[in-house]
């Protein structure tokens, strides 16, 4: 590697297909956690994730929906709060997630952001989100917008989630659900079907190789340097 003078050779190797295609395949159903961003009794974001969960179940996934009622603001209490612990346990259980928020003042709601803020990048040496899949959806009270899904994508990238290409934005949501909270037939419903199909496929493709997909040279260098410092340190006399 004489032409790569800035590289730490011990931390750089060839990239091959073997780790990507030879990993044993899990046999259990894909585990998907769904989060929504409204506390209203008639919450269209909750209705949307309930529809999404029904579809995911039909596609062979196991689903859980987190109820954000009672979740405190981030940093307003300790992480051992029951609702915080419940959320973090569910994130650890999951192999993929669905985030669905209403758009309020051109952005996601505080309810949605609070849930994401309580999910740590690292927890006890484990990164609970890194390499897992994510689908993003939003609910609009008026004309269709993509502000919220774009923000959710930014957060997904920051949380090192594999955010799938497809997404859903439901316009005039008040006219898209019946009195029982079931979504009416429409192109918006069809798009949610598309998104859930894609999420299950991406989860099946990546869940067993996620650690390899997100393995980073910079982190290997950092770990190598820390190990070298510890092993080669001079003992105190």
Secondary structure, DSSP 4 states (H G I P E B T S, - for coil): -TT-TT--GGG-----SHHHHSSPPP-SPPEEEEEE----TT-HHHHHHHHHHHHHHHTT-EEEE---TTPPPTTSS-TTSHHHHHHHHHHHH-SEEEEEEEEETTEE-HHHHHHHHTS-S-BTTB-SSTT-EEEEEEE-SSS---HHHHHHHHHHHHTT-EEEEEEEEESSGGGTB-TTSPBPSSHHHHHHHHHHHHHHHHHHHHTTTHHHHT--HHHHHHHHHHHHHHHTPPPP-
